[in-house]
């Protein structure tokens, strides 16, 4: 890993609290947005972009504040609730490089507001490729720029109106410092000869399609491992979907309507009356008590389902089985996976990369479980078909072809 990763600051750093131009007013009218757009277009260099969501408070992942900074234009704080269509701003900045930290987290909510970049620099991804082990924004700003960012407002309810000034200052600081961080990482990637790798990764982030809807999303209920029978699984499924519908209607995070632990508790006890449901752990609070009459018909329907309609074990996709079962199911594949992982670990260490950024774990498993012919071209073709970038193929294809050959071959 990079030598800079383990370097400690020489002394405690004072928090970065003051903005270069003060806290700007929130842009919440078309007239203000037009003036902001003109200023940003007349600015120079990359534009830093960030979005604040209300995860844990609201349903979905929409943006409740969009922040931008560009040299010569200062900071813009835009209210996407008052201005839900920001496509004009996006079009005006189409040919400008956008700088985001952990872009894959913010791009969906930005796209929902009409904002899509054509050029990207992701400072989190750049930091990973440069060999840093801790790549949070505050950590990278401290390591490379010598400033300490306060993060106490990172998990607040950004749907609140009006937004308090300390929250706005926090949001503006995140983008005001981002282009400086981009420049430092750009220089480090250039020094390490990894800038082209990073550019390929940024292009892949932009080109990635939206994730497909999850099959059986209710199976991600926290604590589901405590549910033992198919009948209990049916109760979890029914309550999860009923809760999700209520959360969507109320625009509230599902966990605030009914916690996962209350769903699992109801499923494991399988109460047979509304009164019994009200006595289940997690259902006696002031808000959840009111849900008993709403949710009881859902539980009753799950209890009455015929066996043929009860959910079974989770249906796996077309990928390989869990790796902890390979030794029993296919010892040859298990040995092959061990060799492949060892080769990738060596390459990652040589180039100061996280091994998961060298090749994704899922792609590695698929390669080891269903390998192509053990030659470089065949391996490269399979990896490319799975989404690997050219720089990854150049580093790994030949070595993996050797690792895929039988141990006695």
N, C-alpha and C positions, 0 to 999 in steps of 0.2 A: 504494500500500500504506500501511498505517497508519504514522504517524510513530513509533510505539513500536517498530516492527520493527527499525529500524536503530539504536535507542538503545543505546549501550554502557553497561554498569554503570560507575559512577564509580570503583570500585576493585575489586581481586580479592575475591571472596566466599569466606568460610569454608564448608566443606561442612556441610550439615545432617546431623548424626549422631545427635542425641539425640531420643528420643520423649517426648511430653508425660507419658506414664504408664509409661515403660519398655517393654521387650519382653514382650508377653503370652504366656502359655503357649499352645501349639497345642491347639485344641479337637479331640479325637479320640474322644469318647464321646457317646452320646445325652444323658446327663445334663448334660454341659457345654454341648452344643448348645442344650438347652432353656433353660439359664440365659442363654446368649448371646442367644437369640431374645427372651427377656423384656426384657433390657437394651436391645436395639436398638429394640424396639417402644416402650419408655418414653422413648427419646431424642427429640430434636427436629431438625427440618430435614431436608435431603437426606441420603442415605446414600452414601458413597463406596464403590465396589466395584472390585476388580481380581482378576485370576486369573493364576497363574504356570503355564506349561506346561513341557514338557521337549523342546521342539523340537530336533531334531538328536541326541536321545538315545533317545527312545521312539517307537513307531509311533503315528501319529495325533496329535490335538491336544487330548487330554483335559487338564483342570485337575488339578494336583497340589498347589495351595494356593489357597485363596480368602480374600481379605482384605476386611474391611469396617470402616468407621469412621462413627460418627454422633455428633453433639454430645450429651453426656450419657451416652454409652454406651462411649466409648473405642474401642479397636481390637480387632477379632476376627480371629484367624488360624485358619482351619478346614481340616482335612485331609480332602479329598473322597475319598481312598482309603479311609480308615477310615469315612467317612460319605458314601457315594456318592449318597444321596438327600437333597438339600437343598431339596426342594419345600416343606416346611413353613416354612422360613425365608423362602423366596420369597413364599409366600402371606401371611405375617405382614407383609411389607413391600410388599404389592401396591400400595397407594395412595401410597407414598412415592416421591419423585423419586430415581432412581439416577444417580449421577455416575460416568462411566467416561471414560478417555482412550483414544481409538481403539476405540470400542465394537464395531465390526464385527469386530475381531480377537478380542475376548474373549467376545462373546455366544454363539458356537457352543459353546465349552467350558463356559460357565456353563449353557446350556440342557441340555447333556448331564448336568450335575449336578442338573437340576431347577429352575434359577433363571432366571426370565424377568421383566424389569421391565415395568410398564405405563406408566411415565413415565421419560424419559431426558434427561440433559444430557451431551453428549459434548464434553469440553473440547478435544480435538484438532480436531474439526469446527468447534466454535465459534471456535477460533483461526484456522482457515482463512477462515471467513466474515468475521472481524474484520480480515483483511488481513495476517496475519503470514505471513512466508515460511518460517520454521523453526518447526515446531509440535510437536517432540518434547517430552515431559513435562519433562525436565530444563531445556530451553531456555525453555519457557514459565514454569516456576517461577522461574527466574532473572530473566527479563524483568519479570514482573508482581509477584512476591512478594519478590524480593531474596534468595532462598536458592539455594544450589548443591546439587543432589542428586547423590550419587555413584551411578554406574550400572555399577560393576564386576561386579555379580552378575546382570546382566540375562540372560546367556546360559548360566547354570549348569544343572546337571542337577537340576531341582526334584523329580524322582522319588526322589531320595536320601532315606533315612531313617536316623537322625533328621536333620532339617534343622539345619545349624549356626546358631548365634545371629546371626552377622553377616548371613547371608542373611535371617533372620526380621526383623532390624532394617530391612534394606533394603526388604523387602516391606511392612512396616508403615508406613514413612515415605511410600511412594508413595500410600497412601490417606489418611494423616493430613493431608497437604497438599492433597488433591484438592478438598475443598469450598471452601477458601480460593481456589484457582485458579478454581473455578466461579464464585464470587461476583465476582471481578475481571473475568472474561470476560463475565458477565451484565451488569455495569455498562458495559463497553465496547461490547457489542452494543446495549444500550439507547441509549447516547450516539450511536452511528452509525445508529440507526433500523433495525437488522437483527435485533432479537430475534425478531420474527415469522417471518422467514426461517429463523432457526436452529431454531425450534420445528417448522416444517414439515419441515426436514431430519431432526431427531431422530425425528419420527413416521415418516418414510420408512424410517429405519434399523430401527426396531422392526417395521415391517410387511413388510420385505423377506423373501421366501421364502429357504430355504436354496439355495445355488448348485446348479445341475444338475450331475450327474456329468460330468466331462470326457470327450469323445470321444477315444479313442486317447491316454490319458494318457502312454503311453510315449514319445510324440513330444516330450515336454518334457525328455527326457534331455539333460543338458548336453553340448555337443559334437556333437550330432546332425548339424550342418551338415557335418561331416567325412565322414559316411557317404554314399557315392555311388551304390550299386547297390541294387536291390530285394532282392537276396539278403542284403546286409549289413543292410538295414532289418529283414529277417525275424529276423536274429540279435539285433538290439537289442530287438525286440519280445518275443522268446522269453525272453531273459535278464532283461528288465525285469519281466515277469510272474512268472518263477520267483523273482527276488529279492524282489518284493513279497509273495509268499506266505510265503517264509521269514521276512521281517521281521514280518509280521503274527503268525505263529506264535510268534516269539521276543519280540514286543513290543519291537522295536529299530528305530530309524530306518533306512530302507532304505539310506542312504548309508554306514551303519556295517556293514552286511552286505557290500556290494560297491559301491565308488565308481562313479559314472557313467563316469569316465574309463576304468575297467577294462572296462566294457560296450562302450564305443565302440572301445577298442583291440581287443577280441576280434572285434567286427564287421568292422572294417576289414581285419584280417589273415585272418579266416575260417579258423582252424586246423582241420586235418582229423583230428587225433588228440588224445587227452587230454594226451599229453606236450607237444604243440605248444601247447595251450591254457595249460599250466602255465608256458610260457616267455614268454607275452604280458605286456607291461608292465602292472603292477598286479595280477597274479595270483600273484606270487612271495612275498608276505608271509606271515607266520605264520598269520594267520586266513584269507586268501584262498586259500592253498595247499590248505587243507582243502576248499574249495568246488569244486575242479577236478573231483573225481569226482562231486560232486552235480550240477554244472551241465553237465558234458560231454554227457549225453544230450539236454539242452535244445538245445545248439548243434548236435548231430548231427541232431536232428529238423528244425531250421531249415534246415540244409544240404540235407536230403533233400526238402524241400517241392517239389511241382510248381509250375511258373511261375504257374499260375492262382491259387495260394494265397498268393503273395508280396504284401506290402503295396505299394501305389502311393503316389502323391503324396498329401499331406494333403488331406482333403475339407473344403472351407470350408463354413461355415454359410450362412445365408440373407442375410448382410450383404453390403455392397459389397466390391469387391476392394481390395487394398492401395492407398493413395492415391498411391504412387509410380508406379502404372501408369495412373492416370486420364488423364494427358495423352495417352497413346497410344490408350487404349480409348475415351475419351469426352472430348474437349477441352472441350466445353460444360460437362460436369459438373465438370471440373477448374477451370474459370474460376468456376463457381458456388461451389465449395468455397472458393476464394480469397476471394471477396467475403464469404461467410458468416463465415469465420474473421476477416477484418478487422473486420467489424461487432462480433463477439463480443469481440474483443480491446479495442476501444474502450469497450464497455459495461463490461467487467471492470475496465479501468483507471479509468473514471469512478467506479465504486463500490468500488474497492479490494478486488477479489476475484480469486482465482485463476480463470483462464478455465475450467479443468476443473470447478470448482465451480459455475460459471454454467450450463454444460450439459456433459454427459459427452461426451468425444470420439467415442464410438460413436454417440451420438444425433446429433451434428453431421454425421458422415459419412453416416449414413442419410438425413438430411434433404437433404443436398446431392446425393446420388446418385439418390434417388427422391423428388423434391420434390412436395408437394401443390400445389393452386392457390395462386398468389402473393397471398393475402389473409390478413389477420391471423387470422381465425377458423379457416381451414383449417390454417395453420401451427400455431396453438395446439392444435388437435385432434390433429395428428400428434405433436407434442411430448408432449402429455399422455398419449397412448397409449403413448409410449415411456418413461413414468415421470417426466417433468418435473413439478416442483412449481409451484403457482400463482404464487409470487413470481418464479420463473424466467420463466414465461410473461409476466407483467406487464412484465418488463424487456426481453424479447427478441422476442416474437412479431411486433410491428409492424415493428421494424427488420429482422428476418429476412425478412418478407414482401417488403419492398423489395429486399433483397439477392438474393432468388430470382428476381426479374424479369429477363428477358433484358437483357443489357448495352445493346442497342440499342432496348429497349422503353420 
